[in-house]
């Protein structure tokens, strides 16, 4: 797309992120971030990016959304001492889906630092688009881990963006409902959340089309519930008209885009049938509106396809065409036997019939028509930036590493070298279905969690309590 040619695109990457390991049988593999990065190097995309290593998020930044007690728990819990804290493990929902592993807290600070750092760069106007594929962990709650997510980097990045932007649009194309982000901003019109997801007997069990927000946030939560097997054509018939109307009515100042890749065909935990091009079309469409954009990762459990997808989408953001034949890379064995960038979706049945799609689309468009014009939120003293981005661009180092050497050689020694073993088979399907969750976990929606309770349009108080909230900083 023509208007992308002059966009300044920043990219956050921490070389150690691929070392963190949830466990042999766990479907979440941070190694996919390293695979994605390696494709970016070998396709030469790094030459078009401003590359930054994120500064780890500070404790006080994490508690802008999360409770002090929860963050302290994450800081102290280890595989060695977890058996001494069984009560807290249960309280914070840390265990099977969200296990304790070596370096857990550093992992959280690492991926969150990239998202907050990206928001700071957008706030300063230094970049038009910022990418953090390690981010996008949308299920984490204020005082609870959920769905492989511990710290909600998205909420923290949005809070940072809110210092400079009156209205922020959050878009989520992960197959799972973006419940943690929706819940955080359920009672405010400063943030609109739009989630396209599988709905019905599926984790996390939330995201009905009837869930539209509450109080000042009523009509500012949009949910597009989908059925198994949705393909590119059906998805586009919903996404483009809905997002066109969102941009027309809501007129956001900035966009946060969660590009979860578990909505691709053949995902280990998914049941949609999107191609990589169909998935990327959503991201490409949103770039045409010319708004500052933070692009994040998310779900994605067939890791060879996750790497393919996010590499291709990086190319789309740079307006660089990528050859379908994959270049030689450190993880080429994952992509056999075709060794191609794109794959053919399956022939599974699309259960999203034309009548159903029209009903969903019309309902959401009707709700959008009821939205008031953009509120005039007064801005006075802008809070200081969250954290200082590590301004050492790693482009030269990564250039050397692309050739097999470089100064990062020692630093990037692997705790897990990414080799495939039988326990990591991507055809395994660990159960992440809502039917196995406690009923209280399926439908809980804390509408007074200290984030969504922001001030009304005229700046007057509209909170359930007098306690200041993160989004109140710098406003009268």
ChimeraX attribute file (.defattr): number of C-alpha atoms within 10 A of each C-alpha:
attribute: neighborCount
match mode: 1-to-1
recipient: residues
	/A:1	13
	/A:2	7
	/A:3	11
	/A:4	19
	/A:5	11
	/A:6	10
	/A:7	16
	/A:8	17
	/A:9	21
	/A:10	23
	/A:11	22
	/A:12	28
	/A:13	21
	/A:14	21
	/A:15	17
	/A:16	18
	/A:17	21
	/A:18	23
	/A:19	22
	/A:20	19
	/A:21	21
	/A:22	19
	/A:23	15
	/A:24	13
	/A:25	15
	/A:26	19
	/A:27	23
	/A:28	21
	/A:29	23
	/A:30	20
	/A:31	20
	/A:32	25
	/A:33	25
	/A:34	24
	/A:35	25
	/A:36	23
	/A:37	23
	/A:38	23
	/A:39	26
	/A:40	23
	/A:41	22
	/A:42	17
	/A:43	22
	/A:44	17
	/A:45	19
	/A:46	24
	/A:47	14
	/A:48	16
	/A:49	20
	/A:50	16
	/A:51	22
	/A:52	21
	/A:53	20
	/A:54	27
	/A:55	21
	/A:56	22
	/A:57	25
	/A:58	14
	/A:59	14
	/A:60	12
	/A:61	17
	/A:62	24
	/A:63	18
	/A:64	19
	/A:65	24
	/A:66	25
	/A:67	17
	/A:68	15
	/A:69	12
	/A:70	20
	/A:71	20
	/A:72	13
	/A:73	17
	/A:74	20
	/A:75	16
	/A:76	11
	/A:77	21
	/A:78	18
	/A:79	12
	/A:80	10
	/A:81	11
	/A:82	17
	/A:83	11
	/A:84	10
	/A:85	13
	/A:86	12
	/A:87	11
	/A:88	14
	/A:89	21
	/A:90	11
	/A:91	13
	/A:92	20
	/A:93	19
	/A:94	22
	/A:95	15
	/A:96	10
	/A:97	19
	/A:98	20
	/A:99	21
	/A:100	22
	/A:101	17
	/A:102	17
	/A:103	15
	/A:104	21
	/A:105	20
	/A:106	16
	/A:107	23
	/A:108	24
	/A:109	21
	/A:110	24
	/A:111	27
	/A:112	31
	/A:113	32
	/A:114	31
	/A:115	33
	/A:116	34
	/A:117	28
	/A:118	31
	/A:119	32
	/A:120	25
	/A:121	22
	/A:122	23
	/A:123	20
	/A:124	11
	/A:125	12
	/A:126	14
	/A:127	20
	/A:128	21
	/A:129	27
	/A:130	30
	/A:131	25
	/A:132	27
	/A:133	28
	/A:134	27
	/A:135	30
	/A:136	31
	/A:137	28
	/A:138	30
	/A:139	25
	/A:140	24
	/A:141	25
	/A:142	26
	/A:143	20
	/A:144	22
	/A:145	25
	/A:146	24
	/A:147	21
	/A:148	21
	/A:149	24
	/A:150	29
	/A:151	33
	/A:152	28
	/A:153	30
	/A:154	27
	/A:155	32
	/A:156	26
	/A:157	24
	/A:158	27
	/A:159	25
	/A:160	28
	/A:161	28
	/A:162	24
	/A:163	25
	/A:164	18
	/A:165	19
	/A:166	19
	/A:167	23
	/A:168	24
	/A:169	22
	/A:170	25
	/A:171	23
	/A:172	25
	/A:173	26
	/A:174	26
	/A:175	29
	/A:176	29
	/A:177	28
	/A:178	29
	/A:179	24
	/A:180	26
	/A:181	29
	/A:182	30
	/A:183	24
	/A:184	26
	/A:185	29
	/A:186	32
	/A:187	29
	/A:188	26
	/A:189	31
	/A:190	27
	/A:191	29
	/A:192	27
	/A:193	26
	/A:194	26
	/A:195	25
	/A:196	23
	/A:197	25
	/A:198	29
	/A:199	22
	/A:200	18
	/A:201	13
	/A:202	19
	/A:203	22
	/A:204	25
	/A:205	22
	/A:206	25
	/A:207	26
	/A:208	17
	/A:209	17
	/A:210	14
	/A:211	17
	/A:212	22
	/A:213	22
	/A:214	17
	/A:215	15
	/A:216	20
	/A:217	21
	/A:218	18
	/A:219	25
	/A:220	28
	/A:221	26
	/A:222	27
	/A:223	25
	/A:224	25
	/A:225	21
	/A:226	22
	/A:227	17
	/A:228	18
	/A:229	23
	/A:230	23
	/A:231	25
	/A:232	20
	/A:233	10
	/A:234	17
	/A:235	21
	/A:236	16
	/A:237	14
	/A:238	18
	/A:239	17
	/A:240	15
	/A:241	13
	/A:242	21
	/A:243	18
	/A:244	14
	/A:245	16
	/A:246	22
	/A:247	14
	/A:248	13
	/A:249	16
	/A:250	24
	/A:251	15
	/A:252	21
	/A:253	18
	/A:254	26
	/A:255	25
	/A:256	27
	/A:257	23
	/A:258	27
	/A:259	28
	/A:260	27
	/A:261	29
	/A:262	27
	/A:263	30
	/A:264	31
	/A:265	26
	/A:266	23
	/A:267	25
	/A:268	19
	/A:269	23
	/A:270	25
	/A:271	19
	/A:272	29
	/A:273	27
	/A:274	26
	/A:275	22
	/A:276	25
	/A:277	17
	/A:278	18
	/A:279	26
	/A:280	21
	/A:281	19
	/A:282	20
	/A:283	20
	/A:284	18
	/A:285	15
	/A:286	18
	/A:287	21
	/A:288	12
	/A:289	12
	/A:290	15
	/A:291	16
	/A:292	23
	/A:293	25
	/A:294	29
	/A:295	25
	/A:296	25
	/A:297	23
	/A:298	26
	/A:299	30
	/A:300	27
	/A:301	27
	/A:302	24
	/A:303	26
	/A:304	21
	/A:305	26
	/A:306	25
	/A:307	26
	/A:308	23
	/A:309	25
	/A:310	28
	/A:311	23
	/A:312	27
	/A:313	23
	/A:314	24
	/A:315	20
	/A:316	20
	/A:317	22
	/A:318	20
	/A:319	18
	/A:320	18
	/A:321	11
	/A:322	18
	/A:323	12
	/A:324	12
	/A:325	11
	/A:326	18
	/A:327	17
	/A:328	13
	/A:329	15
	/A:330	15
	/A:331	15
	/A:332	17
	/A:333	13
	/A:334	15
	/A:335	16
	/A:336	9
	/A:337	8
	/A:338	10
	/A:339	16
	/A:340	15
	/A:341	21
	/A:342	18
	/A:343	16
	/A:344	11
	/A:345	16
	/A:346	14
	/A:347	10
	/A:348	15
	/A:349	12
	/A:350	14
	/A:351	14
	/A:352	17
	/A:353	11
	/A:354	10
	/A:355	9
	/A:356	13
	/A:357	19
	/A:358	14
	/A:359	10
	/A:360	17
	/A:361	17
	/A:362	15
	/A:363	14
	/A:364	22
	/A:365	17
	/A:366	11
	/A:367	14
	/A:368	19
	/A:369	14
	/A:370	10
	/A:371	15
	/A:372	11
	/A:373	10
	/A:374	15
	/A:375	14
	/A:376	12
	/A:377	16
	/A:378	13
	/A:379	15
	/A:380	11
	/A:381	11
	/A:382	12
	/A:383	15
	/A:384	11
	/A:385	17
	/A:386	21
	/A:387	17
	/A:388	15
	/A:389	21
	/A:390	14
	/A:391	11
	/A:392	10
	/A:393	16
	/A:394	18
	/A:395	17
	/A:396	14
	/A:397	14
	/A:398	22
	/A:399	17
	/A:400	16
	/A:401	16
	/A:402	20
	/A:403	10
	/A:404	10
	/A:405	13
	/A:406	14
	/A:407	12
	/A:408	14
	/A:409	12
	/A:410	9
	/A:411	9
	/A:412	14
	/A:413	12
	/A:414	14
	/A:415	11
	/A:416	11
	/A:417	10
	/A:418	19
	/A:419	9
	/A:420	11
	/A:421	8
	/A:422	8
	/A:423	11
	/A:424	16
	/A:425	14
	/A:426	18
	/A:427	12
	/A:428	13
	/A:429	15
	/A:430	12
	/A:431	11
	/A:432	15
	/A:433	14
	/A:434	17
	/A:435	15
	/A:436	12
	/A:437	13
	/A:438	9
	/A:439	11
	/A:440	8
	/A:441	15
	/A:442	17
	/A:443	13
	/A:444	12
	/A:445	17
	/A:446	14
	/A:447	18
	/A:448	16
	/A:449	20
	/A:450	23
	/A:451	24
	/A:452	28
	/A:453	29
	/A:454	25
	/A:455	23
	/A:456	19
	/A:457	17
	/A:458	11
	/A:459	15
	/A:460	11
	/A:461	15
	/A:462	16
	/A:463	18
	/A:464	10
	/A:465	11
	/A:466	8
	/A:467	10
	/A:468	14
	/A:469	18
	/A:470	20
	/A:471	24
	/A:472	19
	/A:473	17
	/A:474	14
	/A:475	16
	/A:476	13
